[in-house]
C-alpha cells in the first residue's frame, strides 16, 4: 500500500506537466510532433471542453461530441441487419509484425458475439489493413476504411506516428478512432480532439511508475535508455528524464534507434559501456527481444525494464529464451501461458472461445489475448451506443466511448474508465511483472500501481 500511494502521489503531481513535456519535446521528430499538440482541421477542431454538451451518466457527466459540422452519415443509424464494420490498421509485415496477431484475437471475440445474435441484430465485421508501421501508408488505408468500407469505428490502431497521421481524417468524417494501441499522452485530449481516445497505459504514466520502482529497488541508481527514435520512444524519454532527478536517479546514457534498423548491436554496446545499474528499453516490437539477447550476450547483470507494449511472452520473450529472464515489465493483462490462471474463469472462457472460434490460433499468444480483450471493450461500447436515442450511429458510438466504465475480462486489475471531461485515460492500472524463463511466464511481483483518474486530461504545451 505504501508503494501504491507513492506512485499515486507522483502521478498526480507530475501528470499535467509531463504530458505537456511529452508534446513539446518532439519538435525534431517527423511523425506525431507536428500534430500532437496542434489544433487539427475538421469538424471537431473548434470544440472545447467548456462548450461541449454533457449528459448524466453513471458516476457523473460525460462528454457528448459536437456533430454540427459532421457529414450526415455520422448521425445516420445502420439499416436493419447491416453489418457493424470495425477497422484496424496494424503492421502485419516488418519488424513490428508481431502485432498482426491482435486482430486475429479480435475476430475470435466478434465471431463469438455474432454466433449469439450480434449486437441489436447486427453482426460485427473486422477489416484489418497492413501499414507496416509506416505512417505514409496509413492515411490511404484509413481513407479506404472510411469511404469504401464504411466503418463504424476503428479499434486499437497501432503506432503513435500512424495515429497522428490519420487523426484529422477521423475528425473530418466524424468517425470514432477508438482505444488506439499507443500510449502517447496526446490521445487523451477531448478538448481539441473528441474523436480519438487511447486504449493502453499512457507512456508518461508508465515512465513515472518506472522511476518510482527504480528508486525503491536501487536508490541513487544510474540509468541508461534505448529509445525508439519517434514520438513513441521520446514520450518515455522526456518524462523519465524530467522525473529522474526528483527520484535521485541519474541518466548516464541514451541511445536512439530507427524503426527501420535491422540490428541494434552498436547501441547495446554503448549502453553496456556506460555500466549503468538499470537499462530501460523504451522501444517495441522486434527490438525488445534484440535488446534482451544483446544484454545477455554482453553479460549484463543489472536491472532491465522494457516497455509494456512488449508484454506478450510468445511474441517477445520465448523467441530468445532465456535471454529475457529477470526482465521487468509493467503488465495490464493476465498472461495466458502462466499456469496460475489455468482455473481462472475468464481465462477458461477465453481459451474455450479460442478453441471454438480460433482453432488455428495459439491461445498462449498474448497478442491474441490483447485483441480479445479490446474486442470485449468495443462490444460493450457498441451495446451502449445501440441503446442511445438514434441507435447505432458513429456519433453515438463516440458518446458511448466517452462514457465507459468497463471491467475488461482478462485484466489484472482496475477498470477502464473515462468521461471525457475530467478523465480521458482509461488504462491507469498496472502490475510490475518479471519474466521467469524457467516457467516461460510473466510472474507477478508485490508491486501494483493504481492511479485511476489521476492523469486527468491532456493539456497541450
C-alpha positions as a Markdown table, in Angstrom:
| # | Residue | x | y | z |
|---|---|---|---|---|
| 1 | Unk | 0.0 | 0.0 | 0.0 |
| 2 | Unk | 2.9 | 2.4 | 0.8 |
| 3 | Unk | 4.3 | 1.9 | -2.7 |
| 4 | Unk | 0.9 | 2.3 | -4.3 |
| 5 | Unk | 0.5 | 5.7 | -2.6 |
| 6 | Unk | 3.9 | 6.8 | -3.6 |
| 7 | Unk | 3.1 | 6.2 | -7.3 |
| 8 | Unk | -0.3 | 7.9 | -7.0 |
| 9 | Unk | 1.4 | 11.0 | -5.5 |
| 10 | Unk | 4.0 | 11.2 | -8.3 |
| 11 | Unk | 1.3 | 10.7 | -11.0 |
| 12 | Unk | -1.0 | 13.4 | -9.5 |
| 13 | Unk | 1.9 | 15.9 | -9.1 |
| 14 | Unk | 3.5 | 15.4 | -12.5 |
| 15 | Unk | 0.8 | 14.2 | -14.9 |
| 16 | Unk | -0.1 | 17.6 | -16.5 |
| 17 | Unk | 3.5 | 18.9 | -16.6 |
| 18 | Unk | 4.8 | 15.6 | -18.1 |
| 19 | Unk | 2.1 | 15.3 | -20.7 |
| 20 | Unk | 2.9 | 18.8 | -21.9 |
| 21 | Unk | 6.6 | 18.0 | -22.0 |
| 22 | Unk | 6.0 | 14.9 | -24.0 |
| 23 | Unk | 4.3 | 17.0 | -26.6 |
| 24 | Unk | 6.8 | 19.8 | -26.6 |
| 25 | Unk | 10.0 | 17.8 | -26.8 |
| 26 | Unk | 9.3 | 16.2 | -30.1 |
| 27 | Unk | 10.0 | 19.2 | -32.4 |
| 28 | Unk | 12.7 | 17.3 | -34.3 |
| 29 | Unk | 10.5 | 14.2 | -35.0 |
| 30 | Unk | 9.0 | 13.6 | -38.4 |
| 31 | Unk | 5.9 | 11.8 | -37.1 |
| 32 | Unk | 3.4 | 13.0 | -34.5 |
| 33 | Unk | 5.4 | 16.1 | -33.4 |
| 34 | Unk | 3.7 | 18.5 | -35.7 |
| 35 | Unk | 0.2 | 17.2 | -34.9 |
| 36 | Unk | 0.2 | 16.1 | -31.3 |
| 37 | Unk | -0.2 | 19.5 | -29.7 |
| 38 | Unk | -1.6 | 21.4 | -32.6 |
| 39 | Unk | -5.2 | 22.1 | -33.5 |
| 40 | Unk | -6.4 | 19.8 | -36.3 |
| 41 | Unk | -8.7 | 20.8 | -39.1 |
| 42 | Unk | -12.0 | 19.1 | -39.2 |
| 43 | Unk | -15.4 | 19.0 | -37.6 |
| 44 | Unk | -14.2 | 18.8 | -34.0 |
| 45 | Unk | -11.3 | 21.2 | -34.1 |
| 46 | Unk | -13.1 | 24.2 | -32.8 |
| 47 | Unk | -14.9 | 22.4 | -30.0 |
| 48 | Unk | -13.7 | 23.0 | -26.4 |
| 49 | Unk | -14.5 | 21.0 | -23.3 |
| 50 | Unk | -16.2 | 24.1 | -21.8 |
| 51 | Unk | -18.5 | 24.4 | -24.8 |
| 52 | Unk | -19.2 | 20.7 | -25.2 |
| 53 | Unk | -22.6 | 19.3 | -24.2 |
| 54 | Unk | -22.6 | 16.8 | -21.4 |
| 55 | Unk | -25.1 | 14.2 | -20.3 |
| 56 | Unk | -25.6 | 12.5 | -17.0 |
| 57 | Unk | -24.1 | 9.0 | -16.8 |
| 58 | Unk | -23.2 | 6.6 | -14.1 |
| 59 | Unk | -20.6 | 8.3 | -11.9 |
| 60 | Unk | -21.1 | 11.8 | -13.3 |
| 61 | Unk | -21.1 | 13.9 | -16.5 |
| 62 | Unk | -19.7 | 12.6 | -19.8 |
| 63 | Unk | -18.6 | 14.2 | -23.0 |
| 64 | Unk | -21.1 | 14.5 | -25.9 |
| 65 | Unk | -19.5 | 15.1 | -29.2 |
| 66 | Unk | -20.3 | 18.1 | -31.3 |
| 67 | Unk | -21.9 | 16.9 | -34.6 |
| 68 | Unk | -22.8 | 20.3 | -36.0 |
| 69 | Unk | -20.1 | 20.1 | -38.8 |
| 70 | Unk | -20.3 | 16.3 | -39.3 |
| 71 | Unk | -21.4 | 14.7 | -42.6 |
| 72 | Unk | -25.0 | 13.3 | -42.5 |
| 73 | Unk | -23.8 | 9.7 | -42.3 |
| 74 | Unk | -22.2 | 10.3 | -38.9 |
| 75 | Unk | -25.6 | 10.6 | -37.3 |
| 76 | Unk | -27.4 | 8.1 | -39.6 |
| 77 | Unk | -28.2 | 4.8 | -37.9 |
| 78 | Unk | -27.4 | 1.5 | -39.5 |
| 79 | Unk | -30.1 | -0.1 | -41.5 |
| 80 | Unk | -31.7 | -3.2 | -40.1 |
| 81 | Unk | -29.3 | -6.2 | -40.3 |
| 82 | Unk | -26.5 | -4.1 | -41.7 |
| 83 | Unk | -23.0 | -5.1 | -40.5 |
| 84 | Unk | -21.1 | -3.1 | -38.0 |
| 85 | Unk | -17.8 | -2.6 | -39.7 |
| 86 | Unk | -14.8 | -2.1 | -37.4 |
| 87 | Unk | -11.4 | -1.2 | -38.9 |
| 88 | Unk | -7.8 | -1.5 | -37.8 |
| 89 | Unk | -4.5 | -0.5 | -39.4 |
| 90 | Unk | -1.7 | -2.6 | -38.0 |
| 91 | Unk | 1.7 | -3.8 | -39.0 |
| 92 | Unk | 1.2 | -7.2 | -40.5 |
| 93 | Unk | 4.7 | -7.1 | -42.0 |
| 94 | Unk | 8.1 | -5.6 | -41.0 |
| 95 | Unk | 9.8 | -5.5 | -37.6 |
| 96 | Unk | 6.6 | -4.9 | -35.7 |
| 97 | Unk | 4.6 | -7.7 | -37.5 |
| 98 | Unk | 4.0 | -9.5 | -34.2 |
| 99 | Unk | 1.2 | -7.0 | -33.6 |
| 100 | Unk | -0.6 | -8.6 | -36.5 |
| 101 | Unk | -1.9 | -11.3 | -34.1 |
| 102 | Unk | -4.0 | -8.7 | -32.4 |
| 103 | Unk | -6.8 | -8.5 | -35.0 |
| 104 | Unk | -6.9 | -12.3 | -35.0 |
| 105 | Unk | -7.9 | -12.2 | -31.3 |
| 106 | Unk | -10.4 | -9.5 | -32.0 |
| 107 | Unk | -12.1 | -11.7 | -34.7 |
| 108 | Unk | -12.5 | -14.5 | -32.2 |
| 109 | Unk | -14.5 | -12.4 | -29.8 |
| 110 | Unk | -16.5 | -10.8 | -32.6 |
| 111 | Unk | -17.3 | -14.2 | -34.0 |
| 112 | Unk | -18.5 | -15.3 | -30.6 |
| 113 | Unk | -20.8 | -12.3 | -30.3 |
| 114 | Unk | -22.1 | -12.8 | -33.9 |
| 115 | Unk | -22.9 | -16.5 | -33.1 |
| 116 | Unk | -25.0 | -15.3 | -30.2 |
| 117 | Unk | -27.0 | -12.9 | -32.4 |
| 118 | Unk | -24.7 | -10.0 | -32.8 |
| 119 | Unk | -25.5 | -6.5 | -31.4 |
| 120 | Unk | -29.0 | -5.3 | -31.8 |
| 121 | Unk | -29.4 | -7.6 | -34.8 |
| 122 | Unk | -26.1 | -6.6 | -36.4 |
| 123 | Unk | -23.0 | -8.7 | -37.0 |
| 124 | Unk | -19.6 | -7.2 | -36.2 |
| 125 | Unk | -17.1 | -7.4 | -39.0 |
| 126 | Unk | -13.5 | -6.6 | -38.6 |
| 127 | Unk | -11.4 | -5.3 | -41.5 |
| 128 | Unk | -7.6 | -5.1 | -40.9 |
| 129 | Unk | -5.2 | -3.4 | -43.2 |
| 130 | Unk | -1.4 | -3.7 | -43.2 |
| 131 | Unk | 0.5 | -0.4 | -43.0 |
| 132 | Unk | 3.8 | -2.0 | -41.8 |
| 133 | Unk | 4.0 | 0.8 | -39.2 |
| 134 | Unk | 4.8 | 3.3 | -42.0 |
| 135 | Unk | 2.8 | 6.5 | -41.3 |
| 136 | Unk | 2.9 | 7.3 | -45.0 |
| 137 | Unk | 1.0 | 4.2 | -45.8 |
| 138 | Unk | -1.7 | 4.6 | -43.1 |
| 139 | Unk | -3.7 | 7.6 | -44.4 |
| 140 | Unk | -4.8 | 6.0 | -47.7 |
| 141 | Unk | -5.8 | 2.8 | -45.8 |
| 142 | Unk | -7.9 | 4.8 | -43.3 |
| 143 | Unk | -9.5 | 6.6 | -46.2 |
| 144 | Unk | -10.5 | 3.3 | -47.7 |
| 145 | Unk | -11.9 | 2.1 | -44.4 |
| 146 | Unk | -14.0 | 5.3 | -44.1 |
| 147 | Unk | -15.1 | 5.8 | -47.6 |
| 148 | Unk | -15.2 | 2.4 | -49.2 |
| 149 | Unk | -15.7 | 0.0 | -46.2 |
| 150 | Unk | -18.0 | 2.4 | -44.3 |
| 151 | Unk | -16.5 | 1.5 | -41.0 |
| 152 | Unk | -18.4 | 2.5 | -37.9 |
| 153 | Unk | -15.2 | 3.0 | -35.9 |
| 154 | Unk | -11.6 | 1.9 | -35.8 |
| 155 | Unk | -10.2 | -0.1 | -32.9 |
| 156 | Unk | -6.7 | -0.3 | -31.4 |
| 157 | Unk | -5.0 | 1.4 | -34.4 |
| 158 | Unk | -1.3 | 0.7 | -33.8 |
| 159 | Unk | 1.5 | 3.2 | -33.9 |
| 160 | Unk | 2.0 | 6.7 | -32.5 |
| 161 | Unk | 3.0 | 8.3 | -35.8 |
| 162 | Unk | 0.3 | 6.3 | -37.6 |
| 163 | Unk | -2.5 | 7.6 | -35.3 |
| 164 | Unk | -1.1 | 11.1 | -35.6 |
| 165 | Unk | -1.0 | 10.9 | -39.4 |
| 166 | Unk | -4.7 | 9.9 | -39.6 |
| 167 | Unk | -6.4 | 11.8 | -36.7 |
| 168 | Unk | -7.6 | 14.6 | -39.0 |
| 169 | Unk | -9.3 | 12.0 | -41.3 |
| 170 | Unk | -11.3 | 10.6 | -38.4 |
| 171 | Unk | -12.3 | 14.1 | -37.3 |
| 172 | Unk | -13.3 | 15.4 | -40.7 |
| 173 | Unk | -15.6 | 12.3 | -41.2 |
| 174 | Unk | -16.7 | 12.2 | -37.6 |
| 175 | Unk | -15.5 | 8.6 | -37.3 |
| 176 | Unk | -14.5 | 7.3 | -33.9 |
| 177 | Unk | -10.8 | 6.5 | -33.6 |
| 178 | Unk | -11.2 | 4.2 | -30.6 |
| 179 | Unk | -8.9 | 2.8 | -28.0 |
| 180 | Unk | -5.8 | 3.4 | -30.1 |
| 181 | Unk | -2.9 | 1.0 | -29.4 |
| 182 | Unk | -0.5 | 3.7 | -28.4 |
| 183 | Unk | 0.0 | 5.4 | -25.1 |
| 184 | Unk | 1.2 | 8.8 | -26.5 |
| 185 | Unk | -0.2 | 11.3 | -24.0 |
| 186 | Unk | -1.9 | 13.5 | -26.6 |
| 187 | Unk | -4.5 | 10.8 | -27.2 |
| 188 | Unk | -6.3 | 12.0 | -24.0 |
| 189 | Unk | -7.3 | 15.4 | -25.4 |
| 190 | Unk | -11.1 | 15.6 | -25.7 |
| 191 | Unk | -10.8 | 19.4 | -25.6 |
| 192 | Unk | -9.4 | 19.6 | -29.2 |
| 193 | Unk | -9.8 | 16.1 | -30.4 |
| 194 | Unk | -13.1 | 14.5 | -29.4 |
| 195 | Unk | -13.0 | 11.6 | -31.9 |
| 196 | Unk | -9.8 | 9.9 | -30.6 |
| 197 | Unk | -9.3 | 8.0 | -27.4 |
| 198 | Unk | -6.4 | 6.0 | -26.0 |
| 199 | Unk | -6.6 | 2.3 | -25.2 |
| 200 | Unk | -3.4 | 1.5 | -23.3 |
| 201 | Unk | -1.4 | 2.8 | -20.4 |
| 202 | Unk | -0.1 | 6.4 | -21.2 |
| 203 | Unk | 3.6 | 6.4 | -21.8 |
| 204 | Unk | 4.2 | 9.3 | -19.4 |
| 205 | Unk | 2.3 | 7.5 | -16.6 |
| 206 | Unk | 4.3 | 4.3 | -17.3 |
| 207 | Unk | 7.6 | 6.3 | -17.1 |
| 208 | Unk | 6.6 | 7.7 | -13.7 |
| 209 | Unk | 5.9 | 4.2 | -12.5 |
| 210 | Unk | 9.4 | 3.1 | -13.7 |
| 211 | Unk | 11.1 | 5.9 | -11.8 |
| 212 | Unk | 9.3 | 5.1 | -8.6 |
| 213 | Unk | 10.1 | 1.4 | -9.0 |
| 214 | Unk | 13.8 | 2.0 | -9.6 |
| 215 | Unk | 14.1 | 4.5 | -6.7 |
| 216 | Unk | 12.7 | 1.8 | -4.4 |
| 217 | Unk | 14.7 | -1.1 | -5.8 |
| 218 | Unk | 18.1 | 0.8 | -6.1 |
| 219 | Unk | 18.2 | 4.3 | -4.6 |
| 220 | Unk | 20.6 | 6.6 | -6.4 |
| 221 | Unk | 20.7 | 4.3 | -9.5 |
| 222 | Unk | 22.4 | 5.2 | -12.7 |
| 223 | Unk | 20.2 | 4.5 | -15.7 |
| 224 | Unk | 20.7 | 4.0 | -19.5 |
| 225 | Unk | 18.0 | 4.1 | -22.1 |
| 226 | Unk | 17.4 | 2.6 | -25.5 |
| 227 | Unk | 14.9 | 4.9 | -27.2 |
| 228 | Unk | 12.8 | 4.3 | -30.4 |
| 229 | Unk | 13.5 | 7.5 | -32.3 |
| 230 | Unk | 10.0 | 8.7 | -32.8 |
| 231 | Unk | 7.3 | 10.2 | -30.6 |
| 232 | Unk | 6.5 | 6.8 | -29.1 |
| 233 | Unk | 10.0 | 6.4 | -27.6 |
| 234 | Unk | 10.5 | 10.1 | -26.9 |
| 235 | Unk | 7.4 | 10.3 | -24.8 |
| 236 | Unk | 9.0 | 7.8 | -22.5 |
| 237 | Unk | 12.4 | 9.6 | -22.6 |
| 238 | Unk | 11.1 | 13.1 | -21.9 |
| 239 | Unk | 9.0 | 12.0 | -19.0 |
| 240 | Unk | 11.7 | 9.8 | -17.4 |
| 241 | Unk | 14.4 | 12.4 | -17.7 |
| 242 | Unk | 12.1 | 15.0 | -16.2 |
| 243 | Unk | 11.3 | 12.9 | -13.1 |
| 244 | Unk | 14.6 | 11.1 | -12.6 |
| 245 | Unk | 16.4 | 13.9 | -10.6 |
| 246 | Unk | 13.5 | 14.2 | -8.2 |
| 247 | Unk | 13.8 | 10.4 | -7.6 |
| 248 | Unk | 17.6 | 10.6 | -7.1 |
| 249 | Unk | 18.3 | 8.8 | -10.4 |
| 250 | Unk | 20.9 | 9.7 | -12.9 |
| 251 | Unk | 20.6 | 9.1 | -16.7 |
| 252 | Unk | 24.1 | 8.3 | -17.9 |
| 253 | Unk | 23.5 | 7.1 | -21.4 |
| 254 | Unk | 20.8 | 7.4 | -24.1 |
| 255 | Unk | 20.8 | 5.6 | -27.4 |
| 256 | Unk | 18.3 | 6.1 | -30.2 |
| 257 | Unk | 17.4 | 3.6 | -32.9 |
| 258 | Unk | 15.3 | 3.9 | -36.0 |
| 259 | Unk | 12.3 | 1.8 | -36.8 |
| 260 | Unk | 13.9 | 0.6 | -39.9 |
| 261 | Unk | 17.0 | -0.7 | -38.1 |
| 262 | Unk | 17.8 | -4.4 | -38.7 |
| 263 | Unk | 20.2 | -4.5 | -35.8 |
| 264 | Unk | 20.9 | -2.6 | -32.6 |
| 265 | Unk | 24.2 | -4.1 | -31.6 |
| 266 | Unk | 26.1 | -0.8 | -31.6 |
| 267 | Unk | 23.5 | 0.8 | -29.4 |
| 268 | Unk | 23.6 | -2.0 | -26.9 |
| 269 | Unk | 27.4 | -1.9 | -26.8 |
| 270 | Unk | 27.3 | 1.7 | -26.0 |
| 271 | Unk | 24.7 | 1.2 | -23.2 |
| 272 | Unk | 26.8 | -1.6 | -21.7 |
| 273 | Unk | 30.0 | 0.6 | -21.8 |
| 274 | Unk | 28.2 | 3.1 | -19.5 |
| 275 | Unk | 28.0 | 0.4 | -16.9 |
| 276 | Unk | 24.5 | 1.5 | -15.6 |
| 277 | Unk | 22.6 | 0.0 | -12.7 |
| 278 | Unk | 19.4 | -0.1 | -14.8 |
| 279 | Unk | 18.7 | -0.3 | -18.6 |
| 280 | Unk | 15.3 | 0.7 | -19.9 |
| 281 | Unk | 14.1 | -0.4 | -23.3 |
| 282 | Unk | 11.8 | 2.4 | -24.5 |
| 283 | Unk | 11.1 | 0.5 | -27.6 |
| 284 | Unk | 8.8 | -2.1 | -29.0 |
| 285 | Unk | 8.3 | -5.0 | -31.4 |
| 286 | Unk | 11.3 | -7.0 | -32.6 |
| 287 | Unk | 13.6 | -4.6 | -30.8 |
| 288 | Unk | 12.6 | -5.9 | -27.4 |
| 289 | Unk | 14.0 | -9.4 | -27.9 |
| 290 | Unk | 17.0 | -8.0 | -29.7 |
| 291 | Unk | 17.7 | -5.9 | -26.6 |
| 292 | Unk | 17.3 | -8.9 | -24.3 |
| 293 | Unk | 19.6 | -11.0 | -26.4 |
| 294 | Unk | 22.2 | -8.3 | -26.7 |
| 295 | Unk | 22.3 | -7.6 | -23.0 |
| 296 | Unk | 22.5 | -11.3 | -22.1 |
| 297 | Unk | 25.3 | -11.8 | -24.6 |
| 298 | Unk | 27.2 | -8.9 | -23.0 |
| 299 | Unk | 26.9 | -10.4 | -19.6 |
| 300 | Unk | 24.8 | -7.6 | -18.2 |
| 301 | Unk | 23.7 | -8.3 | -14.5 |
| 302 | Unk | 21.7 | -5.1 | -13.7 |
| 303 | Unk | 18.0 | -4.3 | -13.7 |
| 304 | Unk | 16.3 | -4.4 | -17.1 |
| 305 | Unk | 12.9 | -2.8 | -17.7 |
| 306 | Unk | 11.0 | -2.9 | -21.0 |
| 307 | Unk | 8.0 | -1.1 | -22.5 |
| 308 | Unk | 4.6 | -2.5 | -21.6 |
| 309 | Unk | 4.0 | -2.8 | -25.4 |
| 310 | Unk | 6.2 | -5.9 | -25.3 |
| 311 | Unk | 4.3 | -7.9 | -22.7 |
| 312 | Unk | 3.5 | -10.9 | -24.9 |
| 313 | Unk | 5.6 | -13.8 | -23.8 |
| 314 | Unk | 5.1 | -15.8 | -27.0 |
| 315 | Unk | 6.0 | -12.9 | -29.3 |
| 316 | Unk | 8.8 | -11.2 | -27.4 |
| 317 | Unk | 10.3 | -13.4 | -24.7 |
| 318 | Unk | 10.3 | -17.0 | -25.7 |
| 319 | Unk | 12.0 | -16.5 | -29.1 |
| 320 | Unk | 15.2 | -15.6 | -27.3 |
| 321 | Unk | 14.9 | -17.7 | -24.1 |
| 322 | Unk | 16.4 | -17.5 | -21.6 |
| 323 | Unk | 17.9 | -14.1 | -22.5 |
| 324 | Unk | 14.9 | -12.2 | -21.1 |
| 325 | Unk | 15.0 | -13.9 | -17.8 |
| 326 | Unk | 14.5 | -11.4 | -14.9 |
| 327 | Unk | 13.4 | -8.6 | -17.2 |
| 328 | Unk | 10.7 | -6.3 | -15.6 |
| 329 | Unk | 7.7 | -5.1 | -17.4 |
| 330 | Unk | 4.5 | -3.3 | -16.4 |
| 331 | Unk | 1.6 | -5.5 | -17.3 |
| 332 | Unk | -2.1 | -4.9 | -17.5 |
| 333 | Unk | -3.5 | -8.3 | -18.6 |
| 334 | Unk | -3.2 | -11.9 | -17.5 |
| 335 | Unk | -0.5 | -14.0 | -19.2 |
| 336 | Unk | -2.3 | -16.8 | -20.9 |
| 337 | Unk | 0.8 | -19.0 | -20.7 |
| 338 | Unk | 1.0 | -18.7 | -16.9 |
| 339 | Unk | -0.4 | -21.8 | -15.2 |
| 340 | Unk | -1.6 | -19.6 | -12.2 |
| 341 | Unk | -4.5 | -18.6 | -14.4 |
| 342 | Unk | -5.4 | -22.1 | -15.6 |
| 343 | Unk | -8.6 | -22.2 | -13.5 |
| 344 | Unk | -9.4 | -18.5 | -13.7 |
| 345 | Unk | -13.0 | -18.3 | -15.1 |
| 346 | Unk | -12.3 | -15.5 | -17.6 |
| 347 | Unk | -9.2 | -17.3 | -18.8 |
| 348 | Unk | -11.1 | -20.6 | -19.1 |
| 349 | Unk | -13.7 | -18.8 | -21.2 |
| 350 | Unk | -11.1 | -17.1 | -23.3 |
| 351 | Unk | -9.4 | -20.4 | -24.1 |
| 352 | Unk | -12.7 | -22.1 | -24.9 |
| 353 | Unk | -13.6 | -19.3 | -27.3 |
| 354 | Unk | -10.2 | -19.6 | -28.9 |
| 355 | Unk | -10.7 | -23.3 | -29.4 |
| 356 | Unk | -14.2 | -22.8 | -30.9 |
| 357 | Unk | -13.7 | -19.6 | -33.0 |
| 358 | Unk | -9.9 | -19.5 | -33.5 |
| 359 | Unk | -8.9 | -23.1 | -33.8 |
| 360 | Unk | -5.7 | -22.5 | -35.7 |
| 361 | Unk | -4.5 | -19.7 | -33.3 |
| 362 | Unk | -2.2 | -20.1 | -30.3 |
| 363 | Unk | -4.2 | -19.2 | -27.2 |
| 364 | Unk | -1.0 | -18.6 | -25.3 |
| 365 | Unk | 0.0 | -15.7 | -27.6 |
| 366 | Unk | -0.6 | -12.5 | -25.6 |
| 367 | Unk | -1.3 | -10.5 | -28.7 |
| 368 | Unk | -4.4 | -12.7 | -29.4 |
| 369 | Unk | -5.5 | -12.1 | -25.8 |
| 370 | Unk | -4.9 | -8.3 | -26.3 |
| 371 | Unk | -7.2 | -8.4 | -29.3 |
| 372 | Unk | -9.8 | -10.4 | -27.5 |
| 373 | Unk | -9.8 | -8.0 | -24.5 |
| 374 | Unk | -10.1 | -4.9 | -26.7 |
| 375 | Unk | -12.9 | -6.5 | -28.7 |
| 376 | Unk | -14.8 | -7.1 | -25.5 |
| 377 | Unk | -14.3 | -3.4 | -24.7 |
| 378 | Unk | -15.6 | -2.5 | -28.2 |
| 379 | Unk | -18.6 | -4.7 | -27.9 |
| 380 | Unk | -19.5 | -3.0 | -24.5 |
| 381 | Unk | -19.3 | 0.4 | -26.3 |
| 382 | Unk | -21.4 | -0.7 | -29.2 |
| 383 | Unk | -24.1 | -2.2 | -27.0 |
| 384 | Unk | -24.4 | 1.0 | -25.0 |
| 385 | Unk | -24.4 | 3.1 | -28.2 |
| 386 | Unk | -27.2 | 0.9 | -29.6 |
| 387 | Unk | -29.3 | 1.8 | -26.6 |
| 388 | Unk | -28.9 | 5.5 | -27.0 |
| 389 | Unk | -31.5 | 7.7 | -28.8 |
| 390 | Unk | -30.9 | 7.4 | -32.5 |
| 391 | Unk | -29.4 | 3.9 | -32.2 |
| 392 | Unk | -26.1 | 2.8 | -33.8 |
| 393 | Unk | -24.6 | 5.9 | -35.3 |
| 394 | Unk | -20.9 | 6.9 | -35.4 |
| 395 | Unk | -21.7 | 9.8 | -33.1 |
| 396 | Unk | -23.5 | 7.6 | -30.6 |
| 397 | Unk | -20.5 | 5.2 | -30.6 |
| 398 | Unk | -18.2 | 8.0 | -29.7 |
| 399 | Unk | -20.5 | 9.3 | -27.0 |
| 400 | Unk | -20.7 | 5.8 | -25.6 |
| 401 | Unk | -16.9 | 5.6 | -25.7 |
| 402 | Unk | -16.6 | 8.7 | -23.6 |
| 403 | Unk | -18.9 | 7.2 | -21.0 |
| 404 | Unk | -17.0 | 4.0 | -20.5 |
| 405 | Unk | -16.7 | 2.2 | -17.1 |
| 406 | Unk | -15.9 | -1.3 | -18.0 |
| 407 | Unk | -14.1 | -4.2 | -16.4 |
| 408 | Unk | -12.0 | -5.7 | -19.2 |
| 409 | Unk | -12.4 | -9.6 | -18.8 |
| 410 | Unk | -8.7 | -10.6 | -18.7 |
| 411 | Unk | -7.2 | -7.6 | -17.0 |
| 412 | Unk | -5.0 | -7.8 | -13.9 |
| 413 | Unk | -7.0 | -5.1 | -12.1 |
| 414 | Unk | -8.7 | -1.8 | -12.3 |
| 415 | Unk | -11.5 | -0.6 | -14.5 |
| 416 | Unk | -11.3 | 1.1 | -17.9 |
| 417 | Unk | -13.0 | 4.4 | -17.1 |
| 418 | Unk | -13.2 | 7.7 | -19.0 |
| 419 | Unk | -15.7 | 10.6 | -19.0 |
| 420 | Unk | -14.0 | 12.9 | -21.5 |
| 421 | Unk | -14.3 | 15.8 | -19.0 |
| 422 | Unk | -12.1 | 15.2 | -16.0 |
| 423 | Unk | -10.7 | 11.7 | -17.1 |
| 424 | Unk | -9.5 | 11.0 | -20.6 |
| 425 | Unk | -7.2 | 8.0 | -19.8 |
| 426 | Unk | -8.9 | 4.6 | -19.4 |
| 427 | Unk | -5.9 | 2.4 | -18.7 |
| 428 | Unk | -4.4 | 3.5 | -15.4 |
| 429 | Unk | -3.7 | 0.3 | -13.6 |
| 430 | Unk | -0.6 | -1.8 | -13.9 |
| 431 | Unk | 1.3 | -4.5 | -12.0 |
| 432 | Unk | 5.1 | -4.9 | -12.1 |
| 433 | Unk | 5.8 | -8.3 | -13.6 |
| 434 | Unk | 9.1 | -10.2 | -14.1 |
| 435 | Unk | 9.8 | -12.8 | -16.7 |
| 436 | Unk | 10.7 | -16.2 | -15.5 |
| 437 | Unk | 12.3 | -18.2 | -18.3 |
| 438 | Unk | 12.0 | -21.5 | -16.3 |
| 439 | Unk | 8.2 | -21.3 | -16.3 |
| 440 | Unk | 8.0 | -19.3 | -19.5 |
| 441 | Unk | 5.7 | -16.7 | -17.9 |
| 442 | Unk | 5.5 | -13.2 | -16.5 |
| 443 | Unk | 5.4 | -13.6 | -12.7 |
| 444 | Unk | 3.7 | -11.0 | -10.5 |
| 445 | Unk | 5.8 | -9.0 | -8.0 |
| 446 | Unk | 4.3 | -7.4 | -4.9 |
| 447 | Unk | 4.1 | -4.0 | -6.6 |
| 448 | Unk | 0.8 | -2.7 | -8.1 |
| 449 | Unk | 0.2 | 0.7 | -9.4 |
| 450 | Unk | -3.3 | 2.1 | -9.4 |
| 451 | Unk | -3.7 | 5.8 | -10.5 |
| 452 | Unk | -7.2 | 5.7 | -11.8 |
| 453 | Unk | -8.4 | 9.2 | -12.6 |
| 454 | Unk | -5.0 | 10.8 | -11.6 |
| 455 | Unk | -3.7 | 11.5 | -15.1 |
| 456 | Unk | -6.7 | 13.7 | -15.9 |
| 457 | Unk | -6.8 | 15.2 | -19.4 |
| 458 | Unk | -4.1 | 16.3 | -21.8 |
| 459 | Unk | -3.1 | 19.9 | -21.8 |
| 460 | Unk | -1.1 | 20.9 | -24.9 |
| 461 | Unk | 2.0 | 22.9 | -24.4 |
